[in-house]
């Protein structure tokens, strides 16, 4: 190369200085390139897996790290981040009010229960990558594998339970069992994944039979209502009747007391009278008779006194009296 | 700047040097190759496999130009079957969707028999679909759905009605899966692959069977609903009857007790009266007299007319003092 040739291109004088130092500039560019390809940063939730000529060499922790450029290759794996897979639904936009869609996931969620009924089960598998080496190098497409495992595990578990267990009492037990099954399979397949939690979301009867299931709940409510109404009617009537019964008995007892006391009183009075009476029966009797008449006769409206000769006027009087009474 | 001084004399030398360097580089590059952690390699020489498969990762050497590395997966690979419509032994039509994990265990054999992964997937389709079909068709649906004879957790009143029980199975899903796995592996034994796991993923009724199942589920639930309603009405009637019974019992018992009390009191009073009035003839006489007097006192008022003869005790002196 003839250096003088550059003069023919009319290089501006201020550029000539740089051209003279082209070796240094090239060197500088090389250094920057090497630094950029050998220095790298690992975020706090990640680790870096490094291979040299394709072979696993080491795992590096979060922070600034170095590798040999070109020969070593870096894979970043987010080991601390909790990730999740959704089954039977999809999150559309996460947020305070997350939007979900059922979309086309019915095939994932519709499954056979042990008593050959159908249930629609939606669930979430939360997991973490706990072995980056296995995760990267042991299984192709580990996430899809996890999905297959999860579906098989859920169906295996639900397939061993009655539809009622799945819909009501068995929820917690199912998510625990499923978690165990998934974890075992992950270990068996060397997925390098740790299952943190399996959460059952909506577990429903399939749409076409939902109404029938609701009808059962409704009937159960109705039953309770009918029984409660009958009980309340019972409670309205019976305690009152008990009170009334007590009243009746108390009244009878009152009557009894009155009756007996009256009898005793009258008997006592009579005894007293009798005691005096037998001392002088005739006089006493007469006295009482006359006294009674004295007190009674003034109150009587018509007093007619006859002697033997006036006997025949009696029928007349009788007629007159009868007329008086009629006209009144 | 030095080259400038000598360059005029040796441009050819420089060209030769560069050419040699490039050729050397190509040679070096072509007699080494990289095996990744996820790969294994078979070396072929003019298409014929030579040497042992390279199954560990790292930088490897080979003869340049004449030898060629063939890369194969070392990882577990997926096989996902198409949903198959299969009748079970008890004549229920279901869709079976299964998956398997497999691995190239003998790359040389694999290379000879299947050439590549696509070939393998296609053979796996044949083998696994066939085995699945055979085993599903020779078992009842329940055997493919259930895994164990566990006792279900009772689920309360509704469960009691439908029956919280599962019928017993003899084989079960796990066994069917492992049988399929076993016979599939036998059939695949000379292909250089090993099937690690086979699982039934989805089992679903075909559409018209599904409709029938829905109808059954519905009628079952409606039956329970009716039962509940009728139970409610029955219980309400029972309570109502109990109410009537209790009411009548309470009322009649009260009446009986009250009448007893009254009767006793009446009897007592009667005996008291009798004791007093019946002690002698004189007493009887006095009683009837006194009672008559009392009656006069009580019954005479202003509307009463009394006709008295002058012969009576009271007015006999009206005629004269004697």
Interface residues (C-beta under 8 A of the other chain):
Chain A: X1 X2 X3 X51 X52 X53 X54 X55 X56 X107 X110 X111 X112 X113 X114 X115 X116 X117 X118 X136 X137 X138 X139 X140 X141 X144 X145 X148 X149 X151 X152 X155 X156 X159 X160 X161 X162 X163 X164 X165 X167 X168 X169 X170 X173 X185 X188 X189 X190 X205 X206 X208 X209 X211 X212 X213 X215 X216 X218 X219 X220 X222 X223 X224 X225 X226 X227 X229 X230 X231 X233 X234 X237 X238 X241 X242 X244 X245 X246 X248 X249 X251 X252 X253 X255 X256 X257 X259 X260 X262 X263 X264 X266 X267 X268 X270 X271 X273 X274 X277 X278 X281 X285 X286 X288 X289 X290 X292 X293 X295 X296 X297 X299 X300 X301 X302 X303 X304 X305 X306 X307 X308 X314 X317 X321
Chain B: X1 X3 X4 X7 X34 X35 X36 X37 X38 X39 X56 X57 X58 X59 X73 X74 X75 X76 X77 X78 X80 X99 X101 X141 X142 X145 X146 X147 X148 X150 X152 X153 X154 X155 X156 X157 X158 X159 X162 X163 X164 X165 X166 X173 X174 X196 X197 X199 X200 X201 X202 X203 X204 X205 X210 X211 X213 X214 X217 X218 X220 X221 X222 X224 X225 X226 X227 X228 X229 X231 X232 X233 X235 X236 X237 X238 X239 X240 X242 X243 X246 X247 X250 X251 X253 X254 X255 X257 X258 X259 X260 X261 X262 X264 X265 X266 X268 X269 X270 X272 X273 X275 X276 X277 X279 X282 X283 X285 X286 X287 X289 X290 X293 X296 X297 X300 X301 X302 X303 X304 X305 X306 X307 X308 X309 X310 X311 X313 X314 X315 X318 X319
